[in-house]
Amino acid sequence: MSRKITVTGATGNIGQLVVPALLAGGAEVTALVRDSKKAEGLKSQGVTVIPGEYTDAAAVQTAFEGADAILMIAPPNPDAVTQMSALITAAKKAGSPHVVRMSAIKAAADAPTENGKLHHVSDNELIDSGLPYTILRPHLFMQNIWMSIPTIQEQSKIYWGMGDGKMGMIDVRDIADVTVKILLNGSHQGETLNPTGPESITFTQVAEAISKFLDKEVTYINVTYEQVRQSIIEMGWGEWGGQVMHDYAKAFTEGWGDFTTDDVEKVTGNKSRSIDQFVSEVLAHGF
Ligand SMILES: NC(=O)c1ccc[n+]([C@@H]2O[C@H](COP(=O)([O-])OP(=O)(O)OC[C@H]3O[C@@H](n4cnc5c(N)ncnc54)[C@H](OP(=O)(O)O)[C@@H]3O)[C@@H](O)[C@H]2O)c1
């Protein structure tokens, strides 16, 4: 009998990669989706789509009923704890599914960003729920670099506010691989994993990797934390998002993200992908 897996955040960065891999792995996949246009693409892949928001209790319950495993992903936002709480409550009512929850790098009560603090609250709620769980706390996504494509193309510059801070940033494809393996096998229950890329690198090294791939010099321009805040607000992420990215920029500049783990390899058997692989295999599609 195939494994029944429900995915939230199926149309996001991680979910988009997880869903087809679960289907390829023989799972029966259900997705809770709030945008009917995005639901069509999932239906055509063979996914059962339940329309609804995280806080639509009836829709969430329908999506979770009978699931062997559930992937819980909510975007960074001030209501994330309420949203996650609604999902955890529904999972408890649905029996005893294995919950895989997407948290974030070094989530903790004293994390330097509000996002990290909220993730810590939700991580604890899941641990205390009595449900079988696996918590994933991935490092900064390499895929965030996608938003720099216009300035790389127009100015040969990449603007970030991480100073010379080193970071074990990770390719989202590795997060998806880890997630899929755990969901399909029901493995790593009761564990919190911290997936990272293979090396801790600066944005100067990111710019060098892009320069090498494009065969033209791309320069990293370090902007102030205040400029980070303003540009995030201008991108439509609101005051909360602006403050969170301001605080991440400061923390990363100060070396808070300077670490790597071998958690990707421990779960998948494969080394995590390098910045060169990310640039040539993912970012390349944006040029
Ligand atoms: N970016 C990073 O560097 C980084 C690093 C570590 C951890 N994280 C964590 O990773 C998580 C985000 O993962 P991601 O990037 O894959 O997600 P994402 O791309 O931000 O997508 C969020 C998903 O949630 C759905 N969604 C949003 N609000 C919803 C609602 N009210 N009801 C139902 N569905 C809703 C979205 O649907 P729509 O498509 O309709 O919007 C989308 O499918 C966050 O918890 C973040 O803190 C991020």
The ligand as an ORCA input file, in Angstrom:
! r2SCAN-3c Opt
* xyz 0 1
  N      14.703     31.622      2.881
  C      15.633     31.160      3.702
  O      16.841     31.427      3.527
  C      15.237     30.242      4.845
  C      16.244     29.649      5.603
  C      15.899     28.768      6.622
  C      14.563     28.498      6.882
  N      13.599     29.108      6.142
  C      12.196     28.790      6.469
  O      11.593     28.080      5.396
  C      10.180     28.305      5.451
  C       9.678     28.728      4.093
  O       9.858     27.671      3.168
  P       9.702     27.955      1.605
  O      10.731     29.001      1.233
  O       9.661     26.682      0.899
  O       8.266     28.613      1.579
  P       7.760     29.793      0.668
  O       8.406     29.723     -0.682
  O       7.815     31.050      1.469
  O       6.252     29.370      0.448
  C       5.300     29.366      1.470
  C       4.229     28.352      1.127
  O       3.185     28.440      2.105
  C       1.965     28.747      1.433
  N       1.166     29.640      2.291
  C       1.522     30.887      2.703
  N       0.573     31.381      3.513
  C      -0.410     30.440      3.586
  C      -1.655     30.367      4.263
  N      -2.074     31.387      5.028
  N      -2.408     29.255      4.144
  C      -1.976     28.214      3.364
  N      -0.790     28.213      2.695
  C      -0.025     29.312      2.809
  C       2.370     29.448      0.167
  O       1.308     29.433     -0.755
  P       1.245     30.483     -1.987
  O       2.078     29.858     -3.078
  O      -0.199     30.563     -2.310
  O       1.826     31.785     -1.496
  C       3.580     28.595     -0.224
  O       3.181     27.357     -0.744
  C       9.940     29.407      6.476
  O       9.477     28.831      7.664
  C      11.326     30.015      6.664
  O      11.498     30.606      7.950
  C      13.901     29.959      5.124
*
